[in-house]
Amino acid sequence: SVSLDAANQKIIKGVVDEFDLRLHSCGNSKTPEQIVHHVNVLWHGLGERTLIELPFLTDSSSGSPYQVELNRSGVNLVRRPGNEAGIALCFSLGNDLLFDTYASTLTDEGTAALTAFATQVKTYLKDSKRLIIAISVTGHSDRNPVRAANDSNQKLSLRRAKSVAELLKTLSPELQLNIKAAGSHVPVSSCARDLPKAELSECLAMDRRVEIIVQTWAL
């Protein structure tokens, strides 16, 4: 894992956006640094650059890695020696894939995506010889209010988090999951309010999400 300052976050974001990749990382707009997981560090020594490889980001069968050159002054390698608790693995899954509008029951596509996610995490734990010690699931919504009697963005995001948590119990059935709801209070978008309705919904899609944090321990 590597932690990145704001300048290097922009570099990574540019690569991710250009190639429509999935980024395994922790951090948000209120956090000054971001941790990116599962990278190969090809060069991090004398000089003013760090070269990293992102082999996990592509879904293609070729598995071709992406190499990114970063400003070394804003990059720190993150290690956990010995048997100390590992850094949390953070994932963000879009609600538009997981749920129908205003629904909290997983769609078939959402169930398939979460099942694949659980399988990938199990494989990672086996290969890295780690155990899960904690999982937190937080539901988020966009700023548009839920227009239903006796309902709210907060309640909807909680129901969605619970649905995701139920499926994730396959990772470690005996583990107690921490389920939280943030509603619309932690947006990651910066959408103008005067956008046409369809464009605004698309812009706010990143706010409609479920965030999963998996804390691991080295065997």
TORDRENRO-659603 format. One line per 5 residues: number of its first residue (from 1); their letters; for each residue x negated, y negated, z negated of N, C-alpha, C, CB. Coordinates in steps of 0.1 Angstrom, whole numbers, plus 5000, padded with zeros to 4 digits. Glycine has a CB too. Example, Ala and Ser with C-alpha at 12.3 -4.5 7.8 and 13.67 -1.06 7.14 Angstrom:
residues 2
1) AS) 4868/5057/4922/4877/5045/4922/4868/5033/4922/4887/5045/4910  4872/5022/4929/4863/5011/4929/4871/5000/4921/4859/5006/4943
//
This chain:
residues 219
1) SVSLD) 4992/5012/5000/5000/5000/5000/4991/4987/5000/5009/5000/4988  4996/4977/5006/4989/4964/5006/4999/4953/5002/4983/4961/5020  4995/4943/4994/5003/4932/4991/4999/4920/5000/5002/4928/4976  5008/4913/5005/5006/4902/5015/5011/4889/5010/5013/4906/5028  5003/4878/5013/5008/4865/5010/5018/4861/5021/4996/4855/5009
6) AANQK) 5023/4848/5020/5033/4844/5029/5029/4844/5044/5038/4830/5025  5016/4840/5046/5011/4839/5060/5011/4853/5066/4997/4833/5060  5006/4863/5059/5005/4876/5064/5019/4883/5065/4996/4885/5056  5028/4879/5057/5042/4883/5058/5048/4879/5071/5051/4878/5047  5045/4867/5076/5050/4862/5089/5044/4871/5100/5046/4847/5091
11) IIKGV) 5031/4874/5099/5025/4882/5109/5032/4896/5110/5010/4884/5106  5034/4902/5099/5040/4915/5099/5055/4914/5104/5041/4921/5085  5062/4904/5100/5076/4902/5104/5076/4900/5119/5082/4890/5097  5066/4893/5125/5066/4891/5139/5065/4905/5147/5055/4882/5143  5056/4913/5142/5055/4927/5148/5067/4935/5146/5043/4934/5142
16) VDEFD) 5073/4935/5134/5085/4943/5132/5097/4938/5140/5089/4942/5117  5098/4925/5141/5110/4919/5149/5108/4922/5164/5111/4904/5147  5095/4921/5169/5093/4922/5183/5095/4937/5188/5078/4919/5187  5092/4946/5180/5093/4960/5184/5105/4967/5177/5080/4968/5180  5113/4959/5170/5125/4965/5164/5122/4977/5155/5136/4969/5175
21) LRLHS) 5113/4975/5146/5108/4985/5137/5114/4985/5124/5092/4985/5136  5113/4995/5116/5118/4996/5102/5106/4994/5093/5125/5009/5100  5107/4985/5084/5096/4982/5075/5098/4987/5061/5093/4967/5074  5089/4995/5055/5091/5000/5042/5083/4990/5032/5085/5015/5040  5091/4982/5025/5084/4972/5018/5092/4967/5006/5081/4960/5027
26) CGNSK) 5085/4960/4997/5092/4953/4986/5091/4938/4987/5087/4958/4972  5100/4931/4982/5099/4916/4983/5111/4910/4989/5087/4912/4991  5114/4897/4986/5125/4890/4992/5121/4875/4993/5138/4892/4984  5131/4867/4997/5128/4853/4999/5123/4846/4986/5139/4846/5005  5127/4851/4975/5123/4845/4962/5110/4851/4956/5134/4847/4952
31) TPEQI) 5104/4861/4963/5092/4867/4958/5080/4862/4967/5093/4882/4958  5070/4856/4961/5059/4850/4969/5050/4860/4976/5051/4842/4961  5050/4873/4971/5042/4883/4978/5051/4895/4981/5030/4886/4970  5046/4902/4991/5054/4914/4996/5044/4926/4996/5060/4912/5010  5049/4937/4992/5041/4949/4992/5046/4958/5003/5042/4957/4978
36) VHHVN) 5037/4962/5012/5041/4971/5024/5035/4985/5021/5036/4965/5037  5043/4995/5022/5039/5008/5018/5034/5016/5031/5049/5015/5011  5027/5027/5028/5023/5037/5038/5015/5032/5049/5035/5044/5043  5006/5023/5047/4997/5018/5058/4984/5024/5057/4997/5002/5058  4977/5025/5069/4963/5029/5070/4955/5017/5071/4961/5039/5082
41) VLWHG) 4946/5015/5061/4937/5003/5062/4924/5007/5070/4933/4998/5047  4923/5002/5082/4912/5005/5090/4899/4997/5088/4916/5003/5105  4902/4984/5083/4890/4976/5080/4894/4966/5069/4886/4968/5093  4887/4965/5059/4890/4956/5048/4876/4954/5040/4901/4961/5038  4868/4946/5046/4855/4944/5039/4849/4930/5041/4845/4954/5045
46) LGERT) 4837/4929/5045/4831/4916/5048/4838/4909/5060/4816/4917/5050  4839/4896/5059/4846/4889/5070/4859/4884/5066/4848/4899/5082  4867/4878/5075/4879/4872/5071/4891/4879/5077/4879/4858/5075  4891/4892/5079/4902/4898/5085/4904/4912/5079/4901/4899/5100  4917/4917/5079/4920/4931/5076/4927/4937/5087/4928/4931/5062
51) LIELP) 4923/4949/5091/4930/4956/5102/4938/4967/5096/4920/4961/5113  4951/4968/5098/4959/4978/5092/4967/4986/5103/4969/4973/5082  4971/4998/5101/4978/5006/5110/4991/5010/5104/4969/5018/5115  5002/5009/5112/5015/5012/5107/5020/5024/5114/5025/5000/5109  5016/5036/5110/5020/5048/5118/5034/5053/5115/5011/5059/5115
56) FLTDS) 5040/5048/5104/5053/5053/5100/5065/5045/5106/5054/5053/5085  5063/5034/5113/5074/5025/5116/5081/5030/5128/5068/5012/5118  5076/5038/5137/5082/5041/5149/5091/5054/5148/5072/5043/5160  5102/5054/5154/5111/5066/5154/5108/5074/5166/5126/5062/5153  5099/5070/5175/5097/5078/5187/5089/5091/5184/5089/5069/5197
61) SSGSP) 5091/5100/5193/5085/5113/5191/5069/5113/5192/5090/5123/5201  5065/5102/5199/5050/5101/5201/5043/5098/5188/5047/5091/5212  5050/5091/5179/5044/5087/5166/5032/5077/5168/5039/5099/5159  5032/5070/5179/5021/5060/5181/5020/5050/5171/5023/5054/5195  5009/5048/5165/5008/5038/5154/5007/5023/5159/4995/5041/5145
66) YQVEL) 5011/5014/5151/5009/5000/5154/4998/4994/5146/5022/4992/5152  4989/4987/5153/4977/4981/5146/4980/4966/5145/4964/4984/5153  4977/4960/5133/4980/4946/5131/4968/4940/5124/4993/4944/5122  4963/4929/5129/4952/4922/5123/4957/4911/5113/4942/4916/5133  4953/4911/5101/4958/4902/5091/4946/4893/5086/4964/4909/5079
71) NRSGV) 4950/4882/5080/4940/4873/5074/4936/4879/5060/4946/4859/5072  4924/4883/5059/4919/4891/5047/4921/4883/5034/4905/4894/5049  4921/4870/5035/4921/4862/5022/4935/4864/5015/4919/4847/5025  4945/4868/5023/4958/4870/5017/4963/4884/5016/4968/4862/5025  4953/4893/5016/4957/4908/5016/4950/4914/5004/4953/4915/5029
76) NLVRR) 4957/4922/4996/4951/4929/4985/4955/4944/4986/4955/4924/4971  4946/4953/4986/4949/4967/4985/4954/4971/4972/4936/4976/4989  4965/4978/4971/4971/4982/4959/4969/4996/4956/4986/4978/4959  4962/4999/4945/4959/5013/4941/4964/5016/4927/4944/5016/4942  4967/5028/4924/4971/5032/4911/4962/5045/4907/4986/5036/4910
81) PGNEA) 4951/5042/4901/4942/5054/4898/4948/5063/4887/4929/5048/4892  4943/5075/4888/4946/5085/4878/4961/5089/4878/4943/5080/4864  4967/5090/4867/4981/5094/4866/4991/5083/4862/4982/5106/4856  4987/5071/4866/4996/5060/4862/5008/5060/4871/4988/5046/4863  5018/5053/4867/5031/5052/4875/5028/5045/4888/5042/5044/4867
86) GIALC) 5033/5050/4899/5031/5044/4912/5039/5032/4914/5033/5054/4922  5036/5025/4925/5044/5013/4929/5057/5018/4934/5036/5005/4939  5067/5010/4932/5080/5014/4937/5081/5013/4952/5091/5005/4931  5088/5023/4958/5090/5023/4972/5104/5017/4974/5090/5038/4978  5104/5006/4982/5116/4998/4984/5122/5000/4998/5113/4983/4981
91) FSLGN) 5135/5002/4999/5141/5004/5012/5154/4995/5012/5144/5019/5014  5157/4990/5024/5170/4983/5025/5177/4989/5037/5167/4967/5028  5190/4993/5034/5198/4999/5045/5210/4990/5047/5203/5013/5040  5213/4988/5060/5223/4978/5064/5237/4984/5061/5222/4975/5078  5246/4976/5055/5260/4981/5053/5267/4983/5066/5267/4970/5045
96) DLLFD) 5264/4976/5077/5271/4978/5089/5269/4992/5095/5266/4968/5100  5258/4999/5091/5256/5013/5095/5263/5022/5085/5241/5016/5096  5263/5019/5072/5267/5028/5062/5282/5028/5060/5261/5024/5049  5289/5016/5063/5303/5015/5059/5311/5007/5070/5304/5007/5046  5324/5010/5071/5332/5002/5079/5335/4989/5072/5346/5009/5083
101) TYAST) 5341/4979/5079/5344/4966/5073/5352/4967/5060/5350/4957/5083  5348/4962/5049/5355/4962/5036/5357/4976/5030/5368/4955/5038  5350/4986/5036/5352/5000/5031/5340/5003/5022/5353/5010/5042  5342/5013/5013/5331/5017/5005/5328/5032/5006/5334/5014/4990  5336/5039/5015/5333/5053/5019/5323/5053/5030/5346/5060/5022
106) LTDEG) 5313/5061/5029/5302/5062/5039/5308/5067/5052/5291/5071/5034  5304/5061/5063/5307/5066/5076/5299/5078/5079/5305/5055/5087  5303/5085/5090/5295/5097/5094/5281/5093/5097/5302/5104/5106  5280/5081/5104/5266/5077/5107/5258/5073/5095/5267/5064/5117  5265/5067/5085/5259/5063/5073/5254/5076/5065/5268/5055/5064
111) TAALT) 5263/5086/5064/5259/5098/5057/5247/5105/5064/5271/5108/5057  5247/5105/5077/5236/5111/5084/5223/5103/5082/5238/5111/5100  5224/5089/5082/5212/5081/5079/5207/5083/5065/5216/5066/5081  5216/5084/5055/5211/5086/5041/5206/5100/5039/5223/5083/5032  5211/5110/5046/5206/5123/5045/5192/5124/5050/5216/5133/5052
116) AFATQ) 5190/5117/5062/5177/5117/5068/5167/5110/5059/5177/5110/5082  5172/5099/5053/5163/5091/5044/5159/5100/5032/5171/5079/5039  5169/5107/5026/5166/5116/5014/5155/5126/5018/5178/5122/5009  5157/5132/5030/5147/5142/5035/5133/5136/5037/5152/5148/5048  5133/5124/5042/5120/5117/5044/5113/5115/5031/5121/5104/5052
121) VKTYL) 5121/5110/5021/5115/5107/5008/5110/5120/5001/5125/5101/4998  5118/5131/5002/5113/5144/4997/5100/5148/5003/5124/5155/4999  5099/5147/5016/5087/5150/5023/5075/5142/5019/5089/5149/5039  5077/5129/5017/5067/5120/5012/5062/5124/4998/5072/5105/5012  5072/5128/4989/5068/5132/4976/5060/5144/4976/5081/5133/4967
126) KDSKR) 5064/5154/4984/5057/5166/4985/5042/5164/4990/5064/5176/4994  5041/5156/5001/5028/5154/5007/5019/5146/4998/5030/5147/5020  5025/5137/4991/5016/5128/4982/5015/5133/4968/5022/5114/4982  5022/5145/4965/5021/5151/4952/5026/5141/4941/5007/5156/4949  5038/5136/4943/5044/5126/4933/5057/5131/4929/5044/5112/4940
131) LIIAI) 5062/5126/4918/5075/5129/4912/5083/5116/4911/5074/5136/4899  5096/5117/4913/5104/5105/4910/5107/5103/4895/5118/5106/4918  5105/5091/4890/5108/5089/4876/5120/5079/4875/5096/5083/4869  5123/5072/4885/5135/5063/4884/5140/5059/4898/5132/5051/4876  5153/5057/4900/5158/5052/4912/5169/5042/4909/5165/5064/4920
136) SVTGH) 5168/5030/4915/5178/5020/4914/5184/5017/4927/5172/5007/4907  5197/5015/4927/5205/5013/4939/5213/5000/4937/5214/5025/4943  5211/4990/4945/5218/4977/4944/5225/4973/4956/5207/4966/4941  5238/4971/4955/5247/4967/4966/5247/4952/4968/5261/4972/4964  5247/4948/4980/5247/4933/4984/5258/4931/4994/5233/4929/4989
141) SDRNP) 5263/4919/4994/5273/4915/5004/5268/4901/5010/5287/4914/4999  5275/4898/5022/5272/4884/5027/5281/4874/5019/5275/4884/5042  5280/4862/5023/5287/4851/5016/5302/4850/5019/5281/4838/5019  5307/4857/5029/5321/4856/5033/5329/4864/5022/5324/4863/5047  5339/4857/5016/5347/4864/5005/5355/4876/5010/5355/4854/4998
146) VRAAN) 5356/4886/5002/5365/4897/5004/5380/4892/5003/5362/4909/4995  5387/4893/5013/5401/4888/5013/5411/4899/5010/5404/4881/5027  5411/4904/4998/5420/4914/4994/5423/4911/4979/5414/4929/4995  5436/4915/4976/5440/4912/4962/5432/4920/4952/5455/4915/4960  5429/4914/4941/5421/4920/4930/5408/4926/4934/5430/4931/4924
151) DSNQK) 5402/4920/4944/5389/4925/4949/5379/4913/4950/5390/4933/4963  5367/4916/4952/5356/4906/4953/5344/4911/4959/5353/4900/4939  5335/4903/4964/5322/4907/4969/5314/4915/4959/5314/4895/4973  5315/4911/4946/5308/4919/4935/5314/4933/4934/5310/4911/4922  5327/4934/4934/5333/4947/4932/5330/4956/4944/5348/4946/4930
156) LSLRR) 5331/4950/4956/5328/4958/4968/5314/4963/4969/5331/4950/4981  5304/4954/4965/5290/4958/4966/5287/4969/4955/5281/4946/4964  5294/4969/4944/5293/4979/4934/5298/4993/4939/5300/4975/4921  5310/4993/4945/5315/5005/4950/5306/5011/4961/5329/5003/4956  5300/5003/4969/5291/5007/4980/5278/5013/4974/5288/4996/4989
161) AKSVA) 5273/5006/4963/5261/5011/4957/5264/5025/4951/5256/5002/4946  5276/5027/4945/5279/5040/4939/5280/5051/4949/5292/5039/4931  5286/5047/4961/5287/5057/4972/5273/5062/4976/5294/5052/4984  5264/5052/4978/5250/5056/4982/5243/5064/4971/5242/5043/4985  5245/5060/4958/5239/5067/4947/5243/5082/4947/5242/5060/4934
166) ELLKT) 5256/5084/4949/5261/5098/4949/5254/5107/4959/5276/5098/4952  5252/5102/4971/5245/5110/4981/5230/5111/4977/5246/5103/4994  5224/5101/4971/5210/5102/4968/5207/5111/4956/5204/5088/4965  5217/5115/4949/5214/5125/4938/5208/5138/4943/5227/5128/4931  5209/5140/4956/5203/5152/4962/5188/5151/4961/5207/5154/4977
171) LSPEL) 5182/5139/4959/5168/5137/4957/5163/5144/4944/5164/5123/4958  5171/5141/4934/5167/5146/4921/5180/5146/4912/5156/5137/4914  5187/5157/4913/5201/5158/4906/5201/5154/4892/5206/5171/4909  5190/5157/4885/5190/5155/4870/5186/5141/4866/5180/5165/4864  5182/5133/4876/5178/5119/4873/5190/5110/4872/5168/5115/4884
176) QLNIK) 5189/5101/4862/5200/5091/4861/5197/5079/4870/5201/5086/4846  5206/5075/4879/5203/5064/4888/5208/5051/4882/5210/5067/4901  5201/5041/4884/5205/5027/4879/5213/5020/4890/5193/5019/4875  5226/5018/4889/5234/5013/4899/5238/4998/4896/5247/5021/4901  5235/4989/4905/5238/4975/4903/5245/4969/4914/5225/4968/4900
181) AAGSH) 5252/4958/4912/5258/4950/4922/5254/4936/4922/5274/4951/4921  5249/4930/4933/5245/4916/4934/5255/4908/4941/5231/4915/4941  5265/4914/4948/5275/4906/4955/5268/4898/4966/5283/4897/4946  5271/4885/4966/5265/4876/4976/5255/4867/4970/5276/4868/4983  5250/4870/4958/5241/4861/4950/5226/4862/4954/5242/4864/4936
186) VPVSS) 5222/4872/4962/5208/4873/4966/5207/4875/4981/5202/4885/4959  5211/4864/4989/5210/4865/5003/5195/4865/5008/5218/4853/5010  5193/4870/5020/5180/4870/5026/5181/4862/5039/5175/4884/5028  5192/4858/5044/5194/4851/5056/5194/4836/5054/5207/4855/5063  5193/4828/5064/5193/4814/5064/5202/4809/5075/5179/4807/5064
191) CARDL) 5215/4814/5075/5224/4811/5087/5231/4798/5085/5234/4822/5088  5231/4790/5096/5239/4777/5095/5254/4780/5094/5236/4769/5108  5261/4771/5087/5275/4774/5084/5284/4770/5096/5279/4766/5072  5278/4763/5106/5287/4759/5117/5285/4768/5129/5283/4745/5121  5279/4780/5128/5278/4790/5139/5292/4795/5142/5269/4801/5135
196) PKAEL) 5294/4798/5155/5307/4805/5159/5309/4818/5150/5307/4809/5174  5321/4822/5148/5324/4834/5139/5316/4846/5142/5338/4837/5140  5315/4850/5155/5308/4862/5159/5293/4861/5156/5311/4866/5174  5287/4849/5160/5273/4847/5158/5270/4847/5143/5269/4834/5165  5279/4841/5135/5277/4840/5121/5277/4854/5114/5287/4831/5114
201) SECLA) 5286/4862/5119/5287/4876/5113/5274/4884/5116/5299/4883/5119  5269/4882/5129/5256/4889/5132/5245/4883/5124/5254/4887/5148  5244/4870/5122/5233/4864/5115/5233/4869/5100/5234/4849/5116  5245/4870/5095/5246/4874/5081/5245/4889/5078/5260/4870/5075  5243/4897/5089/5242/4911/5088/5231/4916/5078/5240/4918/5101
206) MDRRV) 5220/4909/5078/5209/4913/5069/5213/4911/5054/5197/4905/5072  5223/4903/5051/5227/4901/5037/5236/4913/5033/5235/4888/5036  5242/4919/5042/5251/4931/5039/5242/4943/5039/5263/4932/5050  5238/4947/5027/5228/4958/5026/5229/4965/5013/5214/4952/5028  5223/4977/5012/5221/4984/4999/5206/4986/4998/5229/4997/4999
211) EIIVQ) 5200/4981/4987/5186/4982/4985/5183/4994/4975/5180/4969/4979  5174/5002/4978/5170/5014/4971/5155/5012/4966/5172/5027/4979  5153/5014/4953/5139/5013/4948/5136/5027/4941/5137/5001/4938  5126/5034/4947/5122/5047/4941/5109/5046/4934/5122/5058/4953  5109/5047/4921/5097/5047/4913/5091/5061/4912/5100/5040/4899
216) TWAL) 5078/5062/4915/5072/5076/4915/5060/5076/4905/5068/5079/4929  5057/5089/4902/5046/5092/4893/5037/5102/4899/5051/5097/4879  5024/5100/4898/5014/5109/4904/5013/5122/4895/5000/5103/4906  5013/5133/4902/5012/5146/4895/4997/5148/4890/5016/5158/4904
//
